[in-house]
């Protein structure tokens, strides 16, 4: 289809203003949106058509300013400055317009081709906050559109505003007026920018960046407009002679004062019961005495619901797969499939797949929606707030708490989530320690071991409660290990002082439950399960071959386990368990199936579909309560899976830091297992 014209649009805004929701509503794409900071870290791109014109829209990372300190600020600033989009849409939250206007004023310093989208008008209305859109447009000199993107209200007016700016050749001449000291400094620098072939607005912006000491942005702009290195040095030298005064703070102060004045003119507040209620809830959820206990209680409730709800469907799936294995074997035999191939397909590949699906699917289908509901309610930023002080003492950043929450679903998500941390040092700490948190691939194994050895099978009344309590304790121990590891790294390999950060506590919002269920199932449950299934197929084949191919008088599996057995015994485990962890490197989910296959060597899945039968199998192969304890410890603390390792390398571009992230949890796990086994052995002897 031919379009009359094609325009580029940049979508900018503070974190948590519904920017990605606006992006989704305009483009029809399904970028994940949520009620916490840092959903967009890279650029997301899409397009839409309006009046036979095509608009290519880029969703920039959420940022509070264009000072080019954090990765988000650098991406946003350089895209607007260097790419020069035809229209820049700045999304604001109608409930806290004054704070958002700081970014609006900074962007209008760069470009006059801007549109302000005042989003979440419905929520502002509930809080009795009224915004005079016409007056706001007059004050800023740019079109303003009021929207409620979640319900797709006001999008037509927004698209009209974008079109009017894109087609208009006129530009607003409203500029932010600073103090006389700053304006005098700008007037002294402006003549020096004559050789830069660009408009006066961009030249003024370059002068401001020179006064703020933002050399990288100035360098990028000057190179874009064809100035040589010597000219750039002369420009910076001239600015240095003026910057004995702290212009940065003064410039920021002027922007804040201007934003405050505009908000006072255009926004009217009435008494709001919802705001009062939110503040009361926050005093409880973030209180010194109540914050951490409530956070632990919520974790316990989620795990208890997950364990209780997953028991029956897991048992049902296991039974169905057990019957399916027998039927599959009979069906393959009836069509003349060779015995060896039949055994590979059923006892090797199918058996591992059956375990992975029956044990992983039910808890994930419960855990991920519950976790997503907390996310959408706005609970995760409160958790980060509660843990900020502890992480600062560990030499890290409070934003790392958000990465830990993401790691509970998948460590790779926690690793990529570290992009929201501004400091490179603290971002590395978060990346390296993310794999210490147990992910959803480890939960089924931990739950099974706890159920079999700590609670007992068959289950009795209250066993789910105790299992959830023990699992919560295991996660709390992992958080403590993350903090201690962060402290260790900040004192050794990554020395430095913890930085402060701005953490927005968003309003509490009722999640859209239908979307939560769909997103949690499609984006998370099926993604993690699909990855495990893909890995399980070759793993099942390998373990079958090792169990059935002999070298001398024993199978390859026996040779490998005998080689690893002495070291395994020292850790309170055995050679089979260590081999299972090694072969389970592609995915944690397949560790237990490998152990089962290695121990059973021919036992049908129907014979081990119940935890009681599985416990008997383990005990007959030498497991004790010490083995179970050490197993849980090593499940919690061992090398990250292949996906996490690849993600670490992609994020750091460093084999060194990838190796550190691999070694750190492994060393912790080995040391703890040896210590626990040694203490238990000495106690037994005594």
DAFEN-V466452 format. One line per field, one symbol per residue. phi: phi as a letter, one per 20 degrees, with the letter a starting at -180 (. if undefined). Layout:
phi: ???
This chain:
phi: .edfbccdcdddqffmdnffffgfffenfcffdaeafnfddeedcbbbdblmddceddefffbebdfldefffffffffffeflffbdedeceffbfgfffgfgfffffeceeccedeelffffffemdddefffffffemcfcceccffdmenffffffffffffefefcfdfcfeeffffffffffeggfefffebfffffffffffffemeffffgfffffeneefffffffffffffeefeefgfffffffffffffffffdddddgcfffffffffffefdffedgfgffffffffffffffffegfffffffffffffffffffffffenfggffgfffeeeffffgffgffeefgfffefffffffgfffnfgffffffegfffffenddfffffffffffebgfffffffffefffffffffffegffffeffeggffffffffdedocffdgnffffffffffffffffffffffffffffdcfcfqefeebedeefffcffefffgfffffffdgffffffffffffffffffffffdedcmecfgfffffffeggffffendbfffffffffegfaffeffgffgfffeloffffecfdffffffffffdnfcffgfffffffffcbgffffffffgfffdlbfffffffffgfffgffffffffffffffffff
